[in-house]
Amino acid sequence: MHSYKNSTNRDTLILIGLGLGLLIAYRASAQLPLTALGLAIFTPLALWRPDLALAYVPFSVALYFMPKGLFDARFGIRDTGIYLPLHEVVLLITAAGAALDWKRALRVLRNVSSAFVPTALFALAGLWGFLIAGEKGPALRELRWLVVEPLIFYGLLLVYAARGGAGYWRQMIGFWLAGGALAGLVGILQLSGLNLAPLIGIKAGRSEEHT
């Protein structure tokens, strides 16, 4: 019991550290040094515990339309900046952490072979859609957003949920709801005249002239 409590406390501290690193990377500055500092906190923790880092994917996906803006001409970044959806950064680093223990991940995935056929059909449908698309650039982007990244997340979720059980599912759902609640709160406050969106991120979307 004492060991379980210590493990729970350690996991909580790691989750806090991961969140702090993401917060610094996302909001401390639009320039590279502080962004890199935040990622320097998040990345080693995520590589060590990708099962915990994965929780920040559903949390941050609600901020999809407010990506991280990076502007720093000192490091060769173009004047218009670059924009990085936070959940993609989290997913990429988490997948790298999972890849360090790929043998165990493959063993777990073999035990859930019932999910293979529908997953493979989904992947093939997405690939076929890309192959027959008239414009490959937008099609490749959609393939990444709607097929490849969801499949990576789904695979990682299967691996870590098999080890973590019901408690892991509750944690993932809790983070997902918390991220949605945060985005919803910003929207509600905007309706009441208080715009917090600039404090969270840069909204990315089409202007009216491009619709």
C-alpha positions as CSV (number, residue, x, y, z in Angstrom):
1,M,0.0,0.0,0.0
2,H,2.8,2.3,0.9
3,S,4.6,1.5,-2.4
4,Y,1.4,2.2,-4.4
5,K,0.9,5.6,-2.6
6,N,4.5,6.6,-3.4
7,S,4.0,5.6,-7.0
8,T,0.8,7.7,-7.2
9,N,2.6,10.7,-5.7
10,R,5.5,10.3,-8.1
11,D,3.1,10.1,-11.1
12,T,1.4,13.2,-9.9
13,L,4.7,15.1,-9.7
14,I,5.6,13.9,-13.2
15,L,2.3,15.1,-14.6
16,I,2.8,18.5,-12.9
17,G,6.3,18.7,-14.4
18,L,5.0,17.8,-17.9
19,G,2.3,20.4,-17.6
20,L,4.7,23.1,-16.4
21,G,7.0,22.3,-19.3
22,L,4.2,22.6,-21.8
23,L,2.9,25.8,-20.3
24,I,6.3,27.4,-20.6
25,A,6.8,26.2,-24.1
26,Y,3.3,27.3,-25.1
27,R,2.8,30.6,-23.4
28,A,6.0,32.0,-21.8
29,S,7.4,33.5,-25.0
30,A,7.0,33.5,-28.8
31,Q,10.7,33.4,-29.1
32,L,12.9,30.3,-29.3
33,P,14.9,30.3,-26.0
34,L,12.0,30.1,-23.6
35,T,10.1,27.8,-25.9
36,A,13.1,25.5,-25.9
37,L,13.3,25.7,-22.1
38,G,9.8,24.5,-21.8
39,L,10.4,21.6,-24.2
40,A,13.6,20.8,-22.3
41,I,11.5,20.2,-19.2
42,F,8.7,18.3,-21.0
43,T,10.8,16.1,-23.3
44,P,12.9,14.1,-20.9
45,L,9.9,13.5,-18.7
46,A,7.9,12.4,-21.7
47,L,10.6,10.1,-22.9
48,W,10.8,8.6,-19.4
49,R,7.1,8.3,-18.9
50,P,5.3,8.4,-22.3
51,D,2.2,6.8,-20.6
52,L,1.7,9.9,-18.6
53,A,2.7,12.4,-21.3
54,L,0.0,10.9,-23.6
55,A,-2.6,12.4,-21.3
56,Y,-1.6,15.9,-22.6
57,V,-2.6,14.9,-26.2
58,P,-6.4,14.9,-25.5
59,F,-5.9,17.9,-23.1
60,S,-4.2,20.0,-25.8
61,V,-6.2,19.0,-28.8
62,A,-8.9,21.4,-27.7
63,L,-6.4,24.2,-28.5
64,Y,-6.0,23.0,-32.1
65,F,-7.1,26.4,-33.5
66,M,-4.7,28.2,-31.2
67,P,-1.3,26.8,-32.2
68,K,2.0,27.8,-30.7
69,G,3.4,30.7,-32.7
70,L,7.2,31.0,-32.9
71,F,8.8,34.2,-34.1
72,D,12.6,34.6,-33.8
73,A,14.6,35.9,-36.7
74,R,17.8,35.5,-34.7
75,F,17.5,31.7,-35.4
76,G,16.5,31.9,-39.0
77,I,12.7,31.7,-38.4
78,R,10.9,33.6,-41.2
79,D,9.2,36.9,-40.4
80,T,5.7,35.4,-40.6
81,G,6.7,32.8,-38.0
82,I,5.9,29.2,-37.7
83,Y,2.8,27.6,-36.0
84,L,2.9,24.3,-34.2
85,P,-0.3,22.7,-32.9
86,L,0.5,21.7,-29.4
87,H,-1.1,18.3,-29.5
88,E,1.1,17.3,-32.5
89,V,4.2,18.3,-30.6
90,V,3.1,16.3,-27.5
91,L,2.1,13.3,-29.7
92,L,5.4,13.3,-31.5
93,I,7.5,13.4,-28.4
94,T,5.3,10.8,-26.7
95,A,5.6,8.5,-29.6
96,A,9.4,8.8,-29.5
97,G,9.3,7.8,-25.8
98,A,7.2,4.8,-26.7
99,A,9.6,3.8,-29.5
100,L,12.3,3.4,-26.9
101,D,10.4,0.5,-25.5
102,W,9.0,-0.8,-28.8
103,K,9.4,-4.5,-28.0
104,R,7.0,-4.2,-25.1
105,A,4.6,-2.1,-27.1
106,L,4.5,-4.8,-29.9
107,R,3.7,-7.5,-27.4
108,V,0.8,-5.6,-26.0
109,L,-0.6,-4.8,-29.5
110,R,-0.4,-8.5,-30.4
111,N,-2.7,-9.2,-27.5
112,V,-5.3,-6.8,-28.9
113,S,-5.3,-8.2,-32.4
114,S,-9.1,-7.9,-32.6
115,A,-8.6,-4.2,-33.2
116,F,-6.2,-4.8,-36.1
117,V,-8.7,-5.4,-39.0
118,P,-10.8,-2.2,-38.5
119,T,-7.7,-0.2,-37.8
120,A,-6.0,-1.5,-41.0
121,L,-9.2,-0.8,-43.0
122,F,-9.3,2.8,-41.7
123,A,-5.6,3.3,-42.6
124,L,-6.1,1.9,-46.1
125,A,-9.2,4.0,-46.7
126,G,-7.2,7.1,-45.7
127,L,-4.3,6.1,-47.9
128,W,-6.6,5.4,-50.9
129,G,-8.2,8.9,-50.4
130,F,-4.7,10.4,-50.6
131,L,-3.8,8.5,-53.7
132,I,-6.9,9.5,-55.7
133,A,-6.8,13.2,-54.4
134,G,-6.4,15.8,-57.1
135,E,-4.3,18.1,-54.9
136,K,-1.6,16.1,-53.1
137,G,-0.5,18.9,-50.7
138,P,-3.8,19.4,-48.9
139,A,-4.5,15.7,-49.1
140,L,-1.2,14.9,-47.4
141,R,-2.1,17.3,-44.7
142,E,-5.5,15.8,-44.2
143,L,-4.0,12.3,-44.2
144,R,-1.7,13.4,-41.4
145,W,-4.3,15.1,-39.3
146,L,-7.2,12.7,-39.8
147,V,-5.5,9.3,-40.2
148,V,-1.9,9.0,-39.2
149,E,-1.9,11.0,-36.0
150,P,-5.2,9.5,-34.7
151,L,-3.8,6.0,-35.4
152,I,-0.6,6.8,-33.5
153,F,-2.6,8.1,-30.6
154,Y,-4.9,5.0,-30.7
155,G,-2.0,2.6,-30.8
156,L,-0.3,4.3,-27.8
157,L,-3.6,4.4,-25.9
158,L,-4.1,0.7,-26.4
159,V,-0.6,-0.1,-25.2
160,Y,-0.7,2.0,-22.0
161,A,-4.4,1.3,-21.2
162,A,-3.6,-2.4,-21.2
163,R,-1.0,-1.8,-18.5
164,G,-2.8,0.9,-16.6
165,G,-6.4,-0.5,-16.6
166,A,-9.5,1.4,-15.6
167,G,-7.5,4.0,-13.7
168,Y,-5.6,5.0,-16.9
169,W,-8.8,5.4,-18.8
170,R,-10.2,7.7,-16.1
171,Q,-7.0,9.8,-16.3
172,M,-7.2,10.1,-20.0
173,I,-10.9,11.0,-20.0
174,G,-10.3,13.5,-17.2
175,F,-7.5,15.3,-19.1
176,W,-9.7,15.3,-22.3
177,L,-12.6,16.9,-20.4
178,A,-10.3,19.4,-18.7
179,G,-9.0,20.6,-22.0
180,G,-12.5,20.8,-23.5
181,A,-13.7,22.7,-20.4
182,L,-10.8,25.2,-20.7
183,A,-11.6,25.9,-24.4
184,G,-15.3,26.1,-23.5
185,L,-14.6,28.6,-20.7
186,V,-12.7,30.8,-23.1
187,G,-15.6,30.8,-25.5
188,I,-18.2,31.5,-22.8
189,L,-16.1,34.4,-21.5
190,Q,-15.8,35.8,-25.0
191,L,-19.6,35.9,-25.3
192,S,-19.7,37.9,-22.1
193,G,-17.1,40.4,-23.4
194,L,-13.9,39.1,-21.8
195,N,-11.5,37.8,-24.5
196,L,-9.0,35.4,-23.0
197,A,-7.9,33.9,-26.3
198,P,-4.8,36.0,-26.6
199,L,-3.6,34.8,-23.2
200,I,-3.9,31.2,-24.4
201,G,-2.6,31.2,-28.0
202,I,-2.9,32.6,-31.5
203,K,-6.1,31.7,-33.2
204,A,-5.5,30.1,-36.6
205,G,-8.3,30.0,-39.2
206,R,-9.4,31.3,-42.5
207,S,-10.3,34.9,-43.1
208,E,-13.5,35.8,-44.8
209,E,-11.7,36.6,-48.0
210,H,-10.5,33.0,-48.2
211,T,-13.8,31.3,-47.6
